[in-house]
């Protein structure tokens, strides 16, 4: 995994910001998001509430991206759109 600590302004980031970056990196690598305690160990700070809130925000952001991708299929013929949706949700 890339060293998140090497990111510009890492030291100035809030636990929420660090958690979001960590979740994005884990997702990029195809890894599961761990419990808040493991996240805190990696990012170096944050209360359980701050970290859980950031994970919930990250998941909400990902859900919105999936919904937007589904809505973008309206430009395709319905048969093609259904095939894309089936493949996407496998």
C-alpha positions in Angstrom: 0.0 0.0 0.0 1.2 3.5 -0.8 2.4 5.3 2.3 -0.5 7.6 3.1 1.7 9.4 5.5 3.7 10.7 2.6 0.7 12.7 1.3 1.0 16.4 1.4 -0.6 17.8 4.6 -1.1 14.4 6.2 -0.1 15.8 9.6 -2.7 18.6 9.3 -5.5 16.3 8.2 -8.4 15.4 10.5 -9.1 11.8 11.4 -12.2 12.1 9.1 -10.0 13.1 6.1 -7.4 10.5 6.9 -10.0 7.8 7.1 -11.5 8.8 3.8 -8.1 8.6 2.1 -7.4 5.2 3.8 -10.8 3.8 2.6 -10.2 5.0 -1.0 -6.7 3.4 -1.0 -8.1 0.1 0.4 -10.8 0.1 -2.2 -8.3 0.8 -5.0 -6.4 -2.2 -3.8 -9.5 -4.4 -3.7 -9.3 -4.8 0.1 -12.0 -4.8 2.7 -12.5 -1.8 5.0 -11.5 -3.0 8.5 -13.0 -2.2 11.9 -12.5 1.3 13.3 -9.7 0.1 15.6 -7.6 -1.1 12.7 -8.2 2.1 10.8 -7.2 4.2 13.8 -4.0 2.1 14.2 -3.1 2.9 10.6 -4.1 6.6 10.5 -2.7 7.4 13.9 -5.6 9.3 15.4 -9.4 9.7 15.7 -12.3 8.8 18.0 -14.5 5.8 17.2 -17.3 8.2 16.2 -15.1 10.3 13.9 -13.8 7.1 12.1 -17.2 5.4 11.9 -18.7 8.6 10.5 -16.0 8.9 7.8 -16.5 5.2 6.9 -20.2 5.8 6.6 -19.5 8.9 4.4 -17.2 6.9 2.2 -19.8 4.2 1.7 -22.4 6.7 1.0 -20.2 8.3 -1.6 -19.6 4.9 -3.2 -23.3 4.1 -3.3 -24.0 7.5 -5.0 -21.3 6.7 -7.6 -23.0 3.4 -8.3 -26.4 5.0 -8.6 -25.0 7.6 -10.9 -23.5 4.9 -13.1 -26.8 3.1 -13.3 -28.6 6.4 -14.2 -26.0 7.0 -16.9 -27.2 3.9 -18.8 -30.4 5.7 -20.0 -28.4 6.8 -23.1 -28.2 3.2 -24.2 -30.9 1.0 -25.7 -32.8 -0.8 -22.8 -31.5 -4.2 -23.8 -27.9 -3.1 -23.6 -28.5 -1.1 -20.4 -30.0 -4.3 -18.8 -26.9 -6.3 -19.8 -24.6 -3.6 -18.3 -26.6 -3.6 -15.1 -26.5 -7.4 -14.8 -22.7 -7.4 -15.3 -22.2 -4.5 -12.9 -24.2 -6.1 -10.1 -22.6 -9.6 -10.3 
